[in-house]
Amino acid sequence: MEQITAERRKASRTRVLRGGVISFHHLGAVLECTVRNLSAAGACLMVESPVGIPDAFDLVLDREKTPRHCRVIWRSPNKIGVAFD
């Protein structure tokens, strides 16, 4: 997967440090993550490892109840970039 540069993003992202949960409904599993930047269009998530994280999942941010459906745009050893559907 190709990493998206700031120039190619549709919306500018704001640096944040928030907790989140990646939810794989079809597997009944969840994985904690840290949100490092966020926009209306997507986010950068820090994870222990992107291995096993599917290409699409739901993200629930701390202090929010509504999940956001995401698709992975890029992966690195401890981060993933997602776009909100």
C-alpha positions as CSV (number, residue, x, y, z in Angstrom):
1,M,0.0,0.0,0.0
2,E,1.2,3.4,-0.9
3,Q,1.7,6.1,1.8
4,I,-0.3,9.3,1.3
5,T,1.6,12.5,1.6
6,A,0.2,15.7,3.2
7,E,0.1,17.3,-0.3
8,R,-2.2,14.5,-1.6
9,R,-4.6,14.5,1.3
10,K,-8.1,15.9,0.7
11,A,-8.4,17.3,4.2
12,S,-5.6,18.6,6.5
13,R,-5.1,16.6,9.7
14,T,-4.8,17.9,13.2
15,R,-2.3,16.3,15.6
16,V,-4.0,14.6,18.5
17,L,-3.2,12.0,21.1
18,R,-6.4,10.0,21.7
19,G,-7.2,6.5,22.5
20,G,-9.2,4.4,20.2
21,V,-10.4,0.8,19.6
22,I,-10.2,-1.0,16.3
23,S,-13.1,-3.4,16.0
24,F,-13.3,-6.4,13.8
25,H,-17.0,-7.3,14.0
26,H,-16.7,-10.4,11.8
27,L,-14.1,-11.8,14.2
28,G,-15.6,-10.5,17.4
29,A,-12.2,-9.0,18.3
30,V,-11.0,-5.5,19.3
31,L,-7.5,-3.9,19.4
32,E,-6.5,-0.8,21.2
33,C,-4.7,2.0,19.3
34,T,-3.6,5.6,19.7
35,V,-4.8,8.2,17.3
36,R,-1.9,10.5,16.3
37,N,-3.6,12.7,13.8
38,L,-7.2,13.2,12.7
39,S,-9.3,14.9,10.1
40,A,-12.9,14.5,8.8
41,A,-11.5,12.2,6.1
42,G,-9.1,9.9,8.0
43,A,-6.5,9.3,10.7
44,C,-3.1,8.0,11.5
45,L,-3.3,5.2,14.1
46,M,-0.4,3.8,16.2
47,V,-0.6,0.1,16.8
48,E,1.8,-2.5,18.2
49,S,1.8,-4.2,14.9
50,P,-0.4,-3.9,11.8
51,V,-0.2,-7.6,11.2
52,G,-3.6,-9.2,11.3
53,I,-5.5,-5.9,11.0
54,P,-7.9,-6.2,8.1
55,D,-8.1,-3.7,5.2
56,A,-11.5,-2.5,6.6
57,F,-12.7,-2.2,10.1
58,D,-14.6,0.1,12.6
59,L,-12.8,2.6,14.7
60,V,-14.3,4.0,18.0
61,L,-12.5,7.0,19.4
62,D,-12.4,7.7,23.2
63,R,-15.3,9.8,24.3
64,E,-17.3,8.9,21.2
65,K,-20.0,6.2,20.9
66,T,-20.4,6.1,17.1
67,P,-18.0,3.9,15.2
68,R,-16.4,5.2,12.1
69,H,-15.9,2.6,9.3
70,C,-12.4,2.8,8.0
71,R,-10.3,1.4,5.2
72,V,-6.5,1.1,5.4
73,I,-4.6,3.4,3.0
74,W,-1.1,2.6,4.1
75,R,0.8,0.5,6.7
76,S,4.2,0.9,8.4
77,P,5.8,-1.2,11.2
78,N,3.7,0.5,14.0
79,K,1.3,2.8,12.2
80,I,-1.6,2.6,9.8
81,G,-3.2,5.4,7.8
82,V,-7.0,5.1,7.3
83,A,-9.7,6.8,5.3
84,F,-13.2,7.1,6.8
85,D,-15.9,5.7,4.5
